[in-house]
Amino acid sequence: MCLSALCLPLLVSIAVGSAAAPAVPSTRTILVLGDSLSAEYGLPRDTGWVGRMSERLSRQNRQYSVVNASISGDTTSGGRARLPPLLQRWEPAIVVIELGANDGLRGLDLDQMRNNLQAMIDACHQARARVLLVGIRIPPNYGRDYTERFFETYALLARHNRVDLVPFLLEGFADRLDLFQPDRIHPNQQAQGLMLDNVWPRLQPMLHRPAA
């Protein structure tokens, strides 16, 4: 959720599902496609919620690797453009889509945002990847109607496509300034475990499901 024109470079981190042995052919991939909330903006390397997810999968001996293809400042348009080659390269079993915050902060068209997210969900399903959609809330900068329709977009898409949904990535601490960096937008290192705890209950059941 980077408001600067300068965005951090693509962060791709791969964590092998078992720390005790090399990946085996049965290892499956979780692809995370997000913005700065997932790209470790302002954090030490491998301390964000995605890195912690990799560690949790490893501790539980899950046969999954994690590819973090998140970019600070990315929008749903950017994610839509980047997704096809990522699907082709990594052939993920699960795709976590955490995008939209920058669309909302910039007041971009919500119909276009919905269309972009729908296109990403469709592309994932065509690639036989399951989808976990991650929602976010935005400040009421553009009025109550825009803010509410923005948040509802995630739930509508999840119901329409029958995909799993994390309603709000920052649930339970969005109003705690002590858990945010000085910009008051990006969660700090202490908050990353809380973010993972919001994602995990939706992700965990997906680990056992067959391909889409």
N, C-alpha and C positions, 0 to 999 in steps of 0.2 A: 504494500500500500504506500508506495513511494511517491511523494508529490513533487519531487525534484525531477528535472529533465534528465539528470544523470542517474542511470539505473545500474545496479550492481550487475556484473556479468553472470552468465548462466552458471548456476551451481548444480553440479551433478555429483551426488554422493551415492556410492553403492555399498550397502552393508550386506554381507553374506549371511544367510539364514542360520548357519551354525558356525560359531567361532572356532570350534574344535577341529573342523575338517573343511577341505575345499568344497565348493558347491558341487552338488551331484546333479545329474540330468533331470531329476524330479523337482529341482528348485524352480519355483515360480516367481514372477516379478510383480511388485506393486509399484506403479508409476504415480508419482505425485506431481500434478500440474497446478502450480499456484503462483501467488505473487509474493510480496515481501514477508507476509505472515508465515509463509512456509520456507522462504529462501534464507532464513537466518539473518535478516537485516539487523545490523548493529550488534550481532552476537558472535562469540567465538565459534570457530568451526566445529560442527557436529554437536552443538548444544541446543539446537532448535527442536521443536516437537517431532519433526520428521526423523532426525537423527536418533532421538529417544525411542521412537517407534521401532527403528531398526534394532536398537539394543534390546528392546523388550521381546521382539520376535526371536532374536538370537537366544536370549535367556530361556525362552520357552521352547527352544529347539524347533521352531516353525521352519518349514522348508520354503522360505520366501526371502528374496533379496529386494531391496528398496532402491529405486532410482528417483532422486529428487530433481525434477526438471522445472523447478520454480524460478521465476525471475522477478526481482523487485520492480514494481511499477507496471507489471503486465496487466492487461485488460482482457476481457473475454474475446475481443477480436484478435489480440495477439496469441492467446491460447489456442483459439480455433485454427489459426494459421500454423502454429508450431506442432499441433498434435499429430497429424498424419505421419510425418517421418518418425516421430517418437514411437508410435504404435508399430510401425514397420520394423524399426530397429530393435525394440525391446520385447515385442510380443507379450505385453503384460497380461496377467490374469485379472488384476484389479487396477482400476484407474481412480485415483482420488482427485476430484476437480475442486480446487479451492480458488475460485476466481470471481470477480464481480465487484470487489471493494473499490477498485480504482475507477470502474465505470460509475459507481454511485458517487464517489467523492468528486468526480468531474462533472456530474450532472448529465451523463450521456443518456441517450435514448434507451428506455427500458425495454421496448419491443426488440430493439437490436441486440441488447444484452441477452434477452430470453432466446432469440433466434440463434445466437452464438453458442449459448450453453446447450440448446437442443441439438445443434449440429455436432457438438463434441460428444454428447451422449450417443447420438446415432453412429458416429464414427467408432466409438468404443464397442458398441453392440455389434457392428459389422465386423469388428476385429475379434469378436467373441470374448471381450473383456467385461467384467462386471464393473459397475460404476458406484462410487460413493461420492455424493454431492455434498459439499460443505458450504453452509450458509453463513452470512455475516450481516450485521446491522450497521447502519451508517448514521451519523448525526443528522438532525433535521434541517440541514443547511438549505435544502431546496423545497421545504414545505412538508407538511405532514402527509399529504397524499402521495408525493413522490417517495418519501421514506417508507411508508407502509407498503406501497406497491413493489418497491425494491425488495423488501424482506419477503413478501409473499411469493415472489417469483420462484424462489428455491422450492418452497413447498408445492407449488403448482406443478413445477417440472418433475419433482420426485413422484407425485401422485400419477401424473400423466404417463410417465415412463416406467413406473413401478421400480424405481431405483431407491437405494438406501440414502438417507439424509441425516447429516449432522445439522440441526436447525441453526445453531449459532456457535461458531468456533470459540468465542470469548465468553461463553455462558458462565455466569457465576462470579466473574471478576471484572467485567467491563467498566465498572465504576470505581475501581480501586487504583488510584493513581500510583500507589507504591509498587504496582506490578507492571508499570509501563516505563518505557524509556523517556528521556526528557521531552521528546516531541509529543508525548501523550497520545500517540497513535500506535506505536509498535510495542507489543508486550516485551518485557525484559526477560532475562534468563530464568528468573525465578518463576515466571508464569508459564514456561514451556511445558512443564509437567501437567499443569492444569489443562492446557490445550489438548495434550495427548489424551488425558482422561476424558475429555469431551468427545474425542474421535473414537477411542478404543471400543466403547460398547457397541458402536455401529459397525466398526471394522471387524471385530473378532468373529462374529457369526459368518461373515463373508469368507473367511479363510477356509471354511469347510465345504463351501458350495461348489458345484461343478461350474464349468465355463458357461457364459451367457448364451 
